[in-house]
Amino acid sequence: MNRKRALIADTFCLTKRRRCAADSVTGESQADIRSSLQYLVTLFSRKLFNDSLPPVVLKHQLYSLHNDKTSVDKQVNELRETGELLMFQLGFDSEAFALVFAEDYRAKVLQGEAGRGTLGTVEKFLTKLIPSCSDLSFNKEKMLKEFLFTDSEITQLVKSGVLTVRDAGSWWLSIPNSGKFIKYFIKGRKAVLGMVKKSKYSEILQTELEGRRTTSQVKFQMKYHIHDIIGAELVECIQTTSGTLLRYVDGNVN
């Protein structure tokens, strides 16, 4: 696989591999997906960011809990269309998407904006965004003509972190102060994959990995990373009489 972004892109490649199916669910309903999101939110380390970030779930983490990827995507999109859920392109890989409950996003953005001159513009943006908008990015025409923002207000939104530049004349929806999250996530994934690879035969029981003491490179709960590497298909899952065995997938850089 030839990719220029060697460390990040190769480590985060979502190759098509067999994922865990023993505990997965088929025929997902919106309630199933919402419940799984709420469970994954409990694994997010709020204190790590001094409670300044909304809980972030990676969409592919849901694939570790549900076997039908198409159904998961459908239900996620429905939750986005009703304004309950927001999705973000985090930038370290084109196939990695963050999911945040809209009300959590609103609360943390406004918490961070308290007392700042950009608060009014950000409140206006959230009012237009959360009820019905499911876009990942916005072009200048939409910002000016549909959302009725001025150029100076768009600059304020970028300054506040709710938008980040995609290219000339367009912006990604973004999570303010998410740089540290991305940094810790990348380091943690690399470290947890390394634990699997360094195990005998490059495989380890999921329960044993869950019980491993985390290193300084792993800032999140171990289960948060395990749902990541399973959902991203960076490990194979093999059902044994002792439980689920996670096997390192050759080709990952770690």
C-alpha positions as CSV (number, residue, x, y, z in Angstrom):
1,M,0.0,0.0,0.0
2,N,1.6,3.2,-1.1
3,R,0.6,6.2,1.0
4,K,2.7,9.3,1.5
5,R,1.6,10.0,5.0
6,A,3.7,7.1,6.3
7,L,3.2,7.1,10.0
8,I,-0.4,8.4,10.3
9,A,-1.9,7.0,7.1
10,D,-0.4,3.6,7.4
11,T,-1.2,3.2,11.0
12,F,-4.8,4.4,10.4
13,C,-5.5,2.5,7.2
14,L,-8.9,0.8,7.5
15,T,-8.2,-2.3,5.5
16,K,-11.0,-4.7,4.9
17,R,-10.5,-7.4,7.4
18,R,-12.7,-9.8,9.4
19,R,-14.0,-8.0,12.5
20,C,-15.3,-9.4,15.8
21,A,-18.8,-10.8,15.3
22,A,-19.4,-12.8,18.5
23,D,-20.9,-9.9,20.4
24,S,-22.0,-7.9,17.4
25,V,-25.6,-7.2,16.5
26,T,-27.4,-7.3,13.1
27,G,-30.5,-5.3,12.1
28,E,-29.6,-2.3,14.1
29,S,-32.2,0.2,15.2
30,Q,-31.6,3.9,16.0
31,A,-32.1,3.0,19.7
32,D,-29.3,0.3,19.3
33,I,-26.9,2.8,17.9
34,R,-27.8,5.5,20.4
35,S,-27.2,3.0,23.2
36,S,-23.8,2.0,21.8
37,L,-22.8,5.6,21.4
38,Q,-23.8,6.3,25.0
39,Y,-21.7,3.3,26.1
40,L,-18.6,4.4,24.1
41,V,-19.1,7.9,25.6
42,T,-18.6,6.4,29.1
43,L,-15.1,5.3,27.9
44,F,-14.0,8.8,26.9
45,S,-11.6,10.3,29.4
46,R,-13.1,13.7,30.2
47,K,-10.7,14.6,32.9
48,L,-7.8,14.2,30.5
49,F,-8.9,17.4,28.8
50,N,-10.1,19.2,32.0
51,D,-13.7,18.5,30.9
52,S,-13.2,21.1,28.1
53,L,-14.0,18.7,25.2
54,P,-17.3,17.0,24.5
55,P,-17.1,13.2,24.6
56,V,-15.8,12.0,21.2
57,V,-16.6,8.6,19.6
58,L,-15.0,7.4,16.3
59,K,-17.7,6.1,14.0
60,H,-15.8,2.9,13.3
61,Q,-15.8,2.1,17.0
62,L,-19.5,1.3,16.4
63,Y,-18.5,-1.4,14.0
64,S,-16.8,-3.3,16.8
65,L,-20.3,-3.6,18.5
66,H,-22.5,-4.0,15.4
67,N,-21.8,-6.4,12.5
68,D,-23.9,-4.6,9.8
69,K,-21.8,-1.6,8.8
70,T,-24.3,-0.3,6.3
71,S,-27.0,-0.3,8.9
72,V,-24.8,1.5,11.4
73,D,-24.0,4.2,8.8
74,K,-27.7,4.5,8.0
75,Q,-28.7,5.0,11.6
76,V,-25.9,7.4,12.3
77,N,-27.0,9.5,9.3
78,E,-30.6,9.5,10.6
79,L,-29.4,10.7,14.0
80,R,-27.4,13.5,12.2
81,E,-30.4,14.5,10.1
82,T,-32.6,14.9,13.2
83,G,-29.9,17.1,14.8
84,E,-29.1,14.7,17.6
85,L,-25.6,13.9,16.4
86,L,-22.8,15.8,14.7
87,M,-20.0,14.2,12.6
88,F,-16.5,15.6,12.0
89,Q,-13.6,14.8,9.7
90,L,-10.7,14.9,12.1
91,G,-8.0,15.2,9.4
92,F,-5.5,12.5,10.3
93,D,-7.2,10.0,7.9
94,S,-9.9,10.5,5.3
95,E,-11.9,7.5,6.6
96,A,-11.8,8.5,10.3
97,F,-14.9,10.4,11.5
98,A,-15.7,11.7,15.0
99,L,-19.2,11.6,16.4
100,V,-20.4,13.9,19.1
101,F,-23.9,14.4,20.6
102,A,-25.1,17.8,19.5
103,E,-26.0,19.0,22.9
104,D,-22.7,18.0,24.3
105,Y,-21.0,19.9,21.5
106,R,-23.1,23.0,22.1
107,A,-22.5,22.9,25.9
108,K,-18.7,22.6,25.6
109,V,-18.4,25.2,22.8
110,L,-20.4,27.8,24.7
111,Q,-18.4,26.9,27.9
112,G,-15.2,27.7,26.0
113,E,-16.6,30.9,24.5
114,A,-17.8,32.4,27.8
115,G,-16.6,36.0,28.1
116,R,-15.1,36.1,24.6
117,G,-16.0,38.6,21.9
118,T,-16.8,35.8,19.5
119,L,-19.6,34.4,21.7
120,G,-22.5,36.0,19.8
121,T,-21.3,34.8,16.4
122,V,-20.7,31.3,17.7
123,E,-24.2,31.2,19.3
124,K,-25.7,32.3,16.0
125,F,-23.7,29.5,14.2
126,L,-24.9,26.9,16.7
127,T,-28.5,28.0,16.3
128,K,-28.3,27.4,12.5
129,L,-26.2,24.3,12.8
130,I,-27.7,22.0,15.4
131,P,-31.4,21.8,14.6
132,S,-31.2,20.5,11.0
133,C,-27.7,20.7,9.5
134,S,-25.8,17.5,8.9
135,D,-23.0,18.9,6.8
136,L,-19.3,18.0,7.4
137,S,-18.1,21.2,5.7
138,F,-19.4,24.5,4.4
139,N,-18.6,26.6,1.3
140,K,-18.5,30.3,1.2
141,E,-21.8,30.6,-0.7
142,K,-23.7,28.7,2.0
143,M,-22.1,30.6,4.8
144,L,-22.9,34.0,3.2
145,K,-26.2,33.4,1.5
146,E,-27.9,30.6,3.5
147,F,-26.5,31.2,7.0
148,L,-26.1,34.9,6.4
149,F,-22.7,35.3,7.9
150,T,-20.3,38.1,6.9
151,D,-16.7,37.5,6.0
152,S,-15.6,38.9,9.4
153,E,-18.0,36.6,11.2
154,I,-16.6,33.6,9.4
155,T,-13.1,34.7,10.5
156,Q,-14.5,34.8,14.1
157,L,-15.8,31.2,13.7
158,V,-12.4,30.0,12.5
159,K,-10.8,31.8,15.5
160,S,-13.1,30.2,17.9
161,G,-12.4,26.7,16.5
162,V,-15.8,25.7,15.4
163,L,-14.6,25.9,11.8
164,T,-11.2,25.0,10.3
165,V,-10.0,25.8,6.8
166,R,-10.6,23.0,4.3
167,D,-9.4,24.9,1.3
168,A,-9.9,28.3,-0.3
169,G,-13.5,29.3,0.3
170,S,-14.6,26.3,2.3
171,W,-14.4,25.1,6.0
172,W,-14.7,21.9,7.9
173,L,-17.0,21.8,10.9
174,S,-14.6,21.2,13.8
175,I,-14.3,20.5,17.6
176,P,-12.4,23.4,19.3
177,N,-9.2,22.3,21.0
178,S,-9.3,18.8,19.6
179,G,-5.6,18.8,18.7
180,K,-4.6,17.2,22.0
181,F,-7.3,14.5,21.5
182,I,-5.9,13.6,18.1
183,K,-2.4,13.5,19.4
184,Y,-3.3,11.2,22.3
185,F,-5.5,9.1,20.1
186,I,-2.7,8.4,17.6
187,K,-0.1,7.6,20.2
188,G,-2.5,5.4,22.1
189,R,-3.6,3.4,19.1
190,K,0.0,2.9,18.1
191,A,0.9,1.7,21.6
192,V,-2.0,-0.7,21.9
193,L,-1.3,-2.2,18.5
194,G,2.3,-2.6,19.7
195,M,1.1,-4.6,22.7
196,V,-0.8,-7.0,20.4
197,K,2.1,-7.4,18.0
198,K,4.7,-8.0,20.8
199,S,2.5,-10.8,22.3
200,K,3.3,-14.4,21.6
201,Y,2.3,-15.2,17.9
202,S,1.2,-11.5,17.7
203,E,-2.1,-12.4,19.3
204,I,-3.7,-11.8,22.7
205,L,-7.0,-12.5,24.4
206,Q,-9.2,-9.4,24.5
207,T,-9.9,-9.8,28.2
208,E,-6.1,-10.0,28.9
209,L,-5.5,-6.8,26.8
210,E,-8.3,-5.1,28.6
211,G,-6.6,-5.9,31.9
212,R,-3.1,-4.6,30.8
213,R,-1.7,-1.7,32.7
214,T,-1.5,1.2,30.4
215,T,1.8,2.9,29.5
216,S,2.5,6.6,29.4
217,Q,1.6,6.5,25.7
218,V,-2.0,5.3,26.4
219,K,-4.0,8.2,27.9
220,F,-7.5,6.7,27.2
221,Q,-9.1,3.7,28.8
222,M,-7.9,0.5,27.2
223,K,-11.4,-0.5,26.1
224,Y,-11.7,2.8,24.2
225,H,-8.7,1.8,22.1
226,I,-9.8,-1.8,21.8
227,H,-13.1,-0.8,20.2
228,D,-11.0,1.4,17.9
229,I,-8.6,-1.2,16.6
230,I,-11.4,-3.8,16.2
231,G,-13.7,-1.4,14.4
232,A,-10.9,-0.1,12.2
233,E,-10.1,-3.7,11.4
234,L,-6.4,-3.4,12.5
235,V,-6.7,-6.7,14.3
236,E,-8.5,-9.9,13.4
237,C,-10.9,-11.4,16.0
238,I,-10.9,-15.2,16.5
239,Q,-13.4,-16.9,18.7
240,T,-11.9,-19.4,21.1
241,T,-13.1,-21.4,24.1
242,S,-11.2,-18.9,26.2
243,G,-12.8,-15.9,24.7
244,T,-12.1,-13.5,21.8
245,L,-8.5,-13.6,20.5
246,L,-7.1,-10.5,18.9
247,R,-4.5,-11.1,16.2
248,Y,-2.3,-8.4,14.8
249,V,-2.9,-7.7,11.1
250,D,0.4,-7.7,9.1
251,G,0.9,-4.5,7.3
252,N,0.2,-2.1,10.1
253,V,2.9,0.4,11.1
254,N,3.4,0.7,14.8
